[in-house]
Amino acid sequence: TASSVLRLCHDDECSALLQFKESLIINDTIEESYHYYPWSSGCRPKAASWKPEEGNIDCCSWDGVECSENTGHVMKLDLSNSCLYGSINSSSSLFKLVHLEWLNLAFNDFKSSEIPSEIINLSRLSYLNLSHSSFFGQIPSEILELVNLVSLDLSLNSGYGLELQKPNFANLVEKLSNLETLDLGYVSIRSTIPHNLANLSSLTFLSLHSCGLQGRIQSSLGNLSKLLHLDLSLNELLGELPVSIGNLHSLKKLDLSINNLSGELPTSIQNLLQSLDFTSNKFSGELHASIGNLRSLEVLAIGRCNFSGRIPSSLRNLTQLITLDLSQNSYRGTMELDFLLVSLKNLEVLSLSSNWLSLLTKVTSNTTSQKFTVVGLRSCNLIEFPNFLKNQHHLMLLDLSSNRIHGKIPSWLLDPSTQNLSALNLSHNLLTGFDQQLVVLPGGKRFLLTLDLSSNNLQGPLPVPPSRTVNYLVSNNSFIGEIPSWLCKLDSLEILVLSHNNLSGLLPRCLGSFSDKLSILDLRANNFFGTIPNTFMKESRLGMIDLSHNLFQGRIPRSLINCSKLEFLDIGDNQIRDIFPSWLGTLPNLTVLILQSNKFYGIIREPRIDCGFSKLRIIDLSNNRFTGKLPSKSFLCWNAMKIVNTSDLKYLQDVISPKEWLLSDEVATYDYSLKMNNKGQIMTYDKVPDILTSIILSSNRFDGMIPTSIANLKGLQVLNLDNNNLQGHIPSCLGNLTNLESLDLSNNNFLGQIPQQLVELTFLEFFNVSDNYLTGPIPQGRQFATFDNSSFESNSGLCGRPLSRECESDEAPTNEDHSKGAEESIFRRI
């Protein structure tokens, strides 16, 4: 019939659709392409069913395609989440579909294509969604010519791959005046919020999440009276929140989290709001009681906002609340938790962590109707497990860390029916054991992402985690026994921390190969013995290995050469007998190497061709049996020590997943730690600053002179060469190490004068040249005025302050440069 012919799609549009399909790969099994896309496993290859050769010639009936009933032209194309992979360029047949009014290509992978300027051909578009699809580059000005657009979504493309700078955001707002929905999340805008944004009077949805927005929120934003959803989170906005925000009478969701907003919350915020997220800002003052007027609120997230005072009792008026996050503020006082639980029957997420609260928990399980998924009560001065947690089988995250909970972990908390549990943190309490003999700890159907029982008084054998555990942290307890065989089955493990327990026995041979995801292996301060298994796998992800303070013997396993991501290696305080592992110098990221207090011996061979250890910043070889000259050529290779680091302070650490369960907490990290002889004492670094730079070669049998090449290491902060057989003059070029804070040359055979150039070391806090054969005047002024007798004792020829022996007139200081070496001492220490 005529009507059926009319509905048949046009040949040119059918051809254009087929050409577009052929220009891309359609495959829902391309795992590598979709590696960063969580939806990749669920995509549906709609275009794969476009097969006219099988008789389906009417493109208007194809999956994802809709046509006008009147004209037969393709008006709507929805290929979202359709497993599309490949580039889109200016010649794409997509731009021949000139009658399109609705186009959705979201959740695909277009391989960092730029948005072609030919998009201007689709001038009838009212809906355009190119989000989550790996587009890249400047948004073309031609998009601004699509004046019929009512909805535009360009969010989440290749991180910050899309830019809106030329044209800029103000240009877009001026041109696309009919917009009702605008989502530019993760588009790099890097400007203030333009004044003309208030002219988009039809806007109901506005998301500018993580766009690099700066400056203040304009009061004119309050003119957007139809706005239902406003997201300005993760920007650099500052100043006070304008009172006019209260004019947004239709607003349902307001997200201003992770900015630098200050001042007090305006009381003008209206009561239709369902979700309010101000997490991580710089507000001040108390949370006003008027918050209780927002009776439609389902989400109240104001963690890490700098609020203080008492939590207002009016919160119990918010009976619709599903999420309540007040964590990491400065709320004070004693609070009975049941005042919230009795009123807030719909609560699923509760976090009061890290305030100055003392929580009282009188509620019994019978009076709690909530089905919690997330409970965060860290640092709430709890002394027992809250009863309201009984029978909470839907829990995904439970954080009761840093309290004073004592006794045993109750059996009801370890109920195997808690099948959704993804993270359990009971660290930093006073727990002594388990109420029942454990078989397997409860865990999610897929993963127990994080189990943290560290810093308690737990005893007995190690608790058995679910087989898909990702992070297992039980340090600083009193666990005993060997590492059990179940460890070898934890093939999803990323972090294994068993340090500071009473564990013993041989390490299982699987240790370096049971999980290809393992990034942290921390077994320090136990009683493990035997050899370290030589089983570290190729392409290992290990970034940190700490086996220190055990009883290991034998050699360093050569398979460590496979750990190309290794940054931190500490096998100090063992009984390793080996020569210096120069082969570790090929590891491109090795930053910390600690071999102290073992039985290493022999000379440190100079590099022949390739330097090695270019990233090294801390090396501790103290208390071994190394001999020969100091490694002069190696000092020329240690490039990281040549740089004076002036960047922002960072720490050596690894991220603990899952970030998505942390509420307003900062990203959880595992900080690398070490002990080191610095400034005359053993110092513990619970966090290791990435600027810390140290060479510690104390208590060996090195001889010869200090090589002048060491003066190239201008970033060096700690240099300990004490208790060796070094001789000759102290080279004056050490005065070039202007970053030096600690210099220990004691108990050697140095002679001659202390170089005057060392006065230039203005950061020097510790200096020790005692027990040598030095003569002449001690340099005066600057830091030398702060050193006492102990820095210079047992050098009979020294004179001048702080010693009581005054210098004779013929003992004047000399500026003789000893940088190029000096005569060997006729004395030799035994």
N, C-alpha and C positions, 0 to 999 in steps of 0.2 A: 504494500500500500504506500500511498504518498507519505503518510506519517512515519512509516518504518524507514523509508529511504531518507527522510529528513533527520532521523535520529542517528543514522550511520555517520561515523566521523569522517572528516574531510581527509582526502588522500595525502595532501601535503602535511597535515598535522600527524597523521598516522606514521608517515615516513620520518618526520622530525623526532617523534617519540622513539622509534626503533633505532634511529641513528644515535640518539642520546644514550640509549641502552647499550649499544655496541661500543660506544666510546669509553665505557667504564667496565670494570670487573665487578661481577655480582657473585659474591661467594661468602656465605656465612661461616666459613671455616678458616678465613684468613686471620689467624690468631695474632700474627706479628703486626699486621696493619692496625689492628684494633686494640693493641696491647694496653693502651691507657684509657680505653673506653669501657666503662662497666656494663654498658648495654650491649656490647658486641655479641655476647653469647645468646642474646634474645632477639637479635634482629631478624626481620622477615623479608626475604628477597622478593618483593612485590613484582618488580619488573621481569623477574625470571619467568613469570607466567604469560608474558606478552608473546604469544606464538601464533601469528597469523597463518603460518604454514600448516597449523593443525586445525584450521577452519575458523579460528576466533579472529575475524577480520574487523570487527567493530571495536575500535580503540576506546569508545565511550563505555564499554563494558569491562575494560581492563582494570586490574587491581590498582588502586591509587589514582585513577583517572575519572573525572566527571565532566560531562558536556552540557551545554545549554540545550534545553528541550526545544527551544525555538529555532536555533541556528545550527545546532550540531557541533559548534566550535568547542574545543577543549577550554574549559574555564577554570578547572581546579585540578591541580596536580599535587598529590600527597605521597611523596616518596621518603617520608621520614622513617628513620630506623630501618632502612631497606638494604643494608649490607653493600652499599655502593662504595667503590674504591677506585680512585684515579683522579686525574686532573680535569678541571673545567677551564677552557680558554675561550677567547673571543669568537672562535669559529664554531662553538658548540651549537648544535641544532636546537638546543633548549630555547634559544632566543628567537626562534621562528614561530614559537607558540604565542603570537602577538595578542591573542584574545584572552590570555590567562588573567584571571582576577585573584587567584589564590594559589600560592606556591610555597610548599614546605619541603625543604631538603635537609632538615635537622637530623642529627645523630647519624651521620655518615662520615667518610674520610676522603676528603678531596685533596689530600697530599699538599697542603700549604699553597693551594692555588690562590691567586688574587681574584677578587670578585671582578669579573670582566665588565668593562664600561658598557658593553652591549646590553646590559640589563635594562638600559633605557628603552629598549625595544618593547619591554613588557609594561607599557605605560598605563595599562588598565588595572594593574595590581592594586588591590586594597589590603592584601595580607601577604607578608613576606617573612619567612622564617628560615634563616641560614645558620641557626645556632648549632653548637657542638659538632662542627663539620670540618675542622682543620682548614678554614680559610685564613689567609695571611695578607699583611700589607695594609696600605692606606685604603679606607673605604672610598670608593670612587664618587666623584661629585654627581655622577649620573643617577645615583640612588636618590639624591635630593630632588631630582626632577620627577620622581614618581609621586606626584602630588595627591593622588587618590589613596595613598596608603593610610590605612586606619590602624594597622598592626604591623610593627617592625621588630624583629628579634634577631640580633646579630651576636648574641652572647656566647661566651665560652668557646672561642675559636683559637686553637693552638696556644693556650695560655693567654699571653698578652699579644697574640699575633696580629690582631686587627688594630688599626689606628684611626682616630678621628681627629685630625689636626689640620689638614689642608684638603678639603674644607674642614672646619672645626664644628664643635658641638653647637655653638650659637647659630651657625649657618644652617645646620640640619633643622634646628627648632624653628627657624624663620621660614624655611621652605615647606616643611611637612606639618602644616598647621592643623590637619584633620586627625592627627594621631590620637588614638584612644589607648593603645598599648605600645609601650616602648621599653625594650629590654636591651641594654648595651653592656651587660655584665662582662667584665674582663676585657672590654675594649679600652685601649690606651687613649684617654682623652687629655689628661695632664693639664687641666685648666680649672678655673673657678666655675661655680654653677652660674650659667648665664642668666641675666635678668629676664630675658624674653621667654625663659622656660615657663614662667607664670602665664604666658599667653596661650598655652596649650590647654584651653579651658575644657576640652572634652576628655582629657586624660583620666583613665580609671586605674591604669597599671603603669608604674614607673620603677624600673630597676636600673640603677647605676652602680651596681656592686663592683668594687675593685676596679675603678676606672682612673685612679690617680687624681681624683678631685681634690682641690685645695681651697683654702680660705673658709669663709663663713657660710652657713646656710642662710639664704636670703629670706627675709620676712615675707617677701612677695610669694613665696612658695605656698603660703596659706591661702592663696587665691584659687588653688586647684581643688575646688569644692567637690568635684565628682570622684576624686581619687579614693580608690579602695585599697591599693597596695603601694607602699612607698619603701624602697630599699636603697639606702645610701651607704651601706656597710662597707667596711674594709677600704676606706679612703684616708685622706689626710685632712679632714674637715676639723675646724677648731672653733673656739668661741662658744658663747651660750646658745642654747636652743631657743629660737625665736618664739615668743608667746603666741604668734599667729599660727603656730602649728595646731593650736586648738580650734582653728577655723575649719580644719579638715573634717567636717561633720560626718562624712561617709566612710572615713578611713577604718579599715578592718585590720590591716597589718602594717606595722611601722618598725623598720629595722635600720638602726643607726649604729650598729655594733662596730667595734674596732676602728674608732676614730680618735680624735683628741678633743672631743667636746667637753666643755667645763661648765662651772656654775651649778645652780640647783635645777632640778626638774621643774618645768612650768606646771602649775596646777591646772592649766587650761586644757590639758589633754582630755579629749572627749570620751564619753562612756560607751561608744559603740565598738571600741577597739577590741579585737579578739587576740591579737598577738603583738607584744611589745618587746623588742630586743635592743637593749642599750649596752650589751656586754662590752667590756674593755674600753672604757672612756675615762675621762678625768673629772667627773662630776665631783661635787663637794656637798657637805651638809648631810642632813638626815633624809631618809625616805619619808616623804610627807604622808600623813594619814589619809589624804585625799586619794591615794592610790586605791583605797578600798572602794572608791566610787565606780571603778572600771569593772562593773559586775559582769560584763560579757567576756572578760579576759579568759583566754584558754592557755596562753603562753606569756609568762612574765620572766624574762631573762635579763637580770641586771647584775650579773657577776663581774667582778674586777672593775668596779665603777667608782671606787673611792668613797662610797657612802659610809657613814658612821652613825653612832648613837644606837638606839634600840630598834629592833624590828617592830613596825607598827602592828598593833593588834587588829587593825582594820583589814589586814590581809585575809582574815577568815571570812570576810564578806565575798571573797572571790570564789564562789562555790563552783564555777565552771572550770577552774584551773586544771589543766592537764600537766603543764610544765611550770615548775617554780625553781629558778636558779638565782640564789642570793650569794653565791660563793665568792671568796677572795675579796671581801670588803673589810670594814673595820667595825662591824656590828658588835655590840658588847652586851654583857649581862647574862643572867640565867634565864633559860627559856624552856618551858614544858612543851615538848614536841606534840603532845596530844591536842594542844589548842589549835594546831593546824590540821592534824589528821582527822579530828572529829568533824571538822567543817568541810574540808576539801576532799569530798568523796571520790572525785574523778581523777585525782592526782596519779600520774604515772611516772613522772620525772621529778625528783626532789634533790637539790644540792644546796647544802648550807656550809660546805667545806671552807676551811681556812678563814674564819673570822676570829673574834675573841669571845666566842659563845661557850657557855657551859650548858649542854643539853641534858634535860631530864626526860627519861623515856619510861612512862608508866603504862603506856598502852599495852594491852594484851592482844594476842592474835585474834581473839574473838570480836574485838571492837574495831578491827581494821578491815574495811571492805575494799580498799584500793588494790589494784593489780599493778604493782610497780615494775617498771622496766629498768630504771636507773635510780640509784640512791647513792649520793655522795655526802658523807658526814665526816670527812677528814678534819682533824684538829678541832674537834668539838668537845673535848674533855670528857668523852664517854668513858665509863669504867666497866661497862658490861655490854654484851650484845643486845641491841634493842629488840624487844619481844615482837614489835610489829613486823619484823622481817620473817617471822615464822610463816610457813605456807605461801611464801612469795615465789611461786614456781615460774613466773614470767620474767624474773630478773635477768637482765643482760649485763649490767654493770653494777658492782657493789664496791664502794670505796669507804672503808672504815679505818684507814691508815692514820698514823700519828695521833692516836688517842692513848688512853691508859687502861685499855681493856686487858684484864688479867684472866688467868685460868686457862681452861681448855676450849678449843673451838667446838661448839656444840654440834651434835649429830644432825640436828634439823637444818643447820646451815649447809651441810654437806649432803643434803638429800639428793640422791641420783635423779629424782624427777625434775630437778632444776635444769631442764634440758636446753635452755636458751642462754645460759650464763656464758658470757664472752670475756669478761674481765673481773677478776677478784683481787682486791688489794687490801690485805690485812697487815701491811708492814708497819714497823715502828710502833709496836704495842708491847704488852708484857705477857704474851701468850706462851704457854708451856707445853702444849701438846694437843691431841685430838681426843674427842669424847668416845671415839670408836676406833677400832683397828681398820685402817683405811685399806681399801682395795684400789679404787680409782676415785679421784676427785671428780665432782660434778663438772659438766662442761657442755658447751653448745653442741648442737647436732653436727655442726661442721668444725668449729674451732673453739677451744678455750684460748682466746687470743693472748691474754696476759694473766699469769698467776704470780703474785708478788706477796711472799710471806717473810720478806727479809727483815732483819733487826727485831727479832723476838727472842724468846728463850726456848724455842721448840727443840724437842729431843727425839731420839729414836731414829729409825731409818727414813730416808727421803720419801715424802708423799708422792704417790704415783699420779701423774697428770693424764688427762685424755690424750689419745694418740696424736691428735691434730693440734696440740699446744704450740703456740708461736713464741711466747716469751715466758721463761721459767726462771724466777728470781727467788732464791731462798738464802741469801748471804746473811752473815752475822747471826747465826743460831748455834745450836749444839747438836746438829744432826751427826749420826755416826754411821759406820759401815762403808762398804765399797759403792762405787757407782754401779747401780744395777743394770741388768741386761736390757730393761725396757727403754733405756736411753737410746739404744740403737734403732728403735722403731719410731722415734719422734722426727719423722722426715720433713715436718713443716717448721721445725724449730729455727728461730732467728737469733734469739738471745738465751744463753745458758750461763747463769751466775750462781755458783756454788761456794763462793769465797767465804773465808772466816767461819769454818765449821770444824768438826773433828772427823771428817771423812778420811779414809785411808785406802790402802790397797793399790793394785795396778790399775792404770787407765785402760779402758776397753779399746781394742784395736780399731773399733769403728769411729773413734773420737773425731777424726778429721774428715770423715766422709759420710756420716750417717744422714746429714742434711745439706743439700746444696744451697740452702738459704742462710745458713748460720753466719752471722756477722760478728757476734761477740761470744768469746769463750773465756770465762773468768773463773779459775779454780784456785786462786791464790789462798795462802794461809790455811792449808790443810795438812794432812800427813801422807799424801800420795807418794809412792816410791816406784822404783823401776825406771825403765826408759820411757821417753815420750814417744808414743806411736808414730811411725814414719808413714802415715797414711793420709796426709792432707791432700785433698783431691784437686785436680786441675780445675781452673776457673772458679776456685773457691771465692766466696764473698767475704771471708773473714777480714774484718778491719781492725779487730782488737783481740789479742791473745795475752792473758796474764796467768802464768803458771808459777809465779814467784812464791817464795816462802813455803816450799815443800821439800821433799827428799829425793828429787829426781836425780838419776845418774846417767852415765853414758854420754852420747853426743847430741848436739842439736839436730833434729830430724831434717834431712836434706829436702824432704818433700815440702817444707815451708816455702820453697822457691815457687810453688804453685799459687801461693796466696798473694796475687798481684795487687789486691786492694788493701793489704795490711798496712796500717798506720802505726800501730802500737804493739810492741813485743817486749814483754817483761818476763824473763825467766831467772831473775835474781834470787839470791838466797836459796840455792839448791846445791847439788854436788856434781854438776855437769863438768865433765873433763873433755876439753876440746881445744882446738886452736881458734883464733879469731875467725868468725864466719864472714869473710869478705864477700862471699857469694850472695849474702843478703843485700848487698849494695845494688843489685839489679832490681830490687823491688821498688817500683816507681813512686810509691806513696809513703814509704817508711819514714815516720817523723820521730818516733821515740824508740830507742833501743837500750834496754837495761839488762846487763849481764853480770851485775855486781855480785860479789860474795859467792863465787863458784870456784872451780879449779881450772879455769882457762889458763893456757900457758903459751909460751913461744913469742916470737916477734909478730908485730902487725905488719904484714907485707904491704908495700906500697903498690898502688894500682899501676898496671902496666900500660893499658890502652884506654879502656873506658873507666871513667872516674868512679861512679857509683855513689850512693847515699846522698844524692843531690837535695832531697827534701828533709834530711835529718836535722833536727833542732835540739834533741836531747840525747846524749850518749853517756852511759854510766858503766864503766868497766872496772870500778874500784874493787879492792879486796880480791884480787886474783893473782896470777903468777906470770903476768906478761913481762917480757924482757925486751932488750934492744932499745933502739932510738924511738922517739915519738914520731908518729907518721906524718912527716912534713908534707908530702904530696897529697895525702888525704885531706889535710886542712884546706888545700886549694880546691878540693872537689865539693866540700860541704857548702853548697851555694846558699841554702836557706839560712845559714848562720851569718852570711855576709850582709843580710838585709836587716835594717832597723825597722821593725814593724810598727807603723804608726796608724794602722787601720783600727776600726772599732774592735774592742775586746771580745774575743770569742773563746770558746772552750772546746777541747777535744772531746767529742761525745757522739752518740748515735741516737737516733730517734726510736722511741718505743711505740709501736702501733698498739692499739688502734687509735689514731687521732680523732676519729669520728665519735668516739664515746667519751670525750673528755670534757663535755659541756664547756664552761668558760675557762677551764684550766689552760695554762700555756701548754704547748706541745710537750708531752712527756719525753724526757731524755734520759739516757744512761750515760753518766759522766765518767770518763776515764779518770783514774786516780793513781797516784804513785807516792813513794817516799824517796827523798833525795837529800844528800848532805849539801846544805846551802847555808852560807853565813855562819859556819862553825857549828851547826847543829843539824840533827835529822829533822827535816820538815816534811809534814804530811800535806799533800795537795789533794783534797777531796775533789777539786776540779783543777784541771791542768790548762792554764791559759795558753792559747796558741802562740803567744809572743815569748813564752819562756824558752830560753836558749842556754844550754849548759853542756860543758865538757867536764866529766868527772873521771879522772884517771888515777885517783888516789890509791895508795897502798898496793903498789905493784913493784916491779923491779926494773922500771925504765931507767935508762942512763943517757949520757950525752947531754947536749944543750937544748934549750927551748928553741925550736925552729922559728925563724922570723915569719914564716908563712902564716903562722897563727894570727898575725896582726891583721890579716885580711878579713877575719870573722868579726866584722864591726857590729853585728847584732848580738854578740856573745854577752850574756849576763852573769854567768857563773863559770869560773875556771878553777878547778881543783886539781893540782898536780902534787899534792903533799904526799909524804911518806914514800918517796922513790929514791933513786940514786942519781938524780939529775945534777948537773954541775955547770961550771962556767959562770958568766955574768948573767944577771937578769936583763933581758934585752929591753932597751929603752922603747922599742916600738910597741911594747904592751900599752904604752900611753895612747896609742891609736884606738884602743878598744874602749871608746868613750861611753859605751852602754853598760860597761861592767859594773856589777853590784857586789860581787864577792870574788876575791882572789886569794887562794890559799897555796902558797909555795913552801910551807913549813916542812921540816924534817927531810931536807935534801942536802946537797953539797955546794950550794951557790956561794960565790965569793964576790968580792968587789963591793961597790956602792949600790944602794937602792937608787934607781934612776929618778932624777928630778922630774922627768916627763910624767911619772905616775900621779903627780899632783893634778894633772889635767883630768883625771878620772873623777868627775864631780858627782857621779851616782854611787861611788864606792862606799858601801856600808860596812863591809867586813874585809880585813886585810891581815894576813898572817904570813910572816917570813921567819918565824921562830925556828931555832935549831938548824941554823946554817952557819956559814963562815963569812958573813957580811961585815963590812967595815965602813967607816966614815959616817958622815952626818945623815940623820933621818930627815927626809924632805919635810918641809913645814908648810902649814897653811891648808885651806880648804878641808877636804875630808880627812887629811892626815892629823888635823887637830882633834879629831874625835876618837882616834885609836889609842888604847892604853898599852901598858908595858907588855902584856901577854902577846901582843902582835909582833914583838921584836926580841923577846927574851932568848937566851942561849945563842947570842951572836956577840962574842966578847969585844969585837972591834967597833960596834955601833955606838954612836953618841948623839946627844941632843934629845929634846923633848920627844916622848914623855919619859925617857930614861933619866936616871939621876946623874949619869956621867955626862959632863959637859964636853963639847968639842974643843980641841986645841986649835990654835990659829992655822996650823999646817994641815988641818983636816977639813978644809973648805969643800963645799959640794962641787961636783964636776958635772959638766954636761956632755962628757964623753959618750959617744954613741956606741953602744955595744950590740947594736942590732945585727951586725954581721958576724956575730959569734965572739967567743972569748977563749982564752987558754983554758984547758981542762985543769981541774983542781988536782993538786998533788995528793990530796986526801981522798979517801974512798970510804963511804959508809958500808958497813957489813950488814 
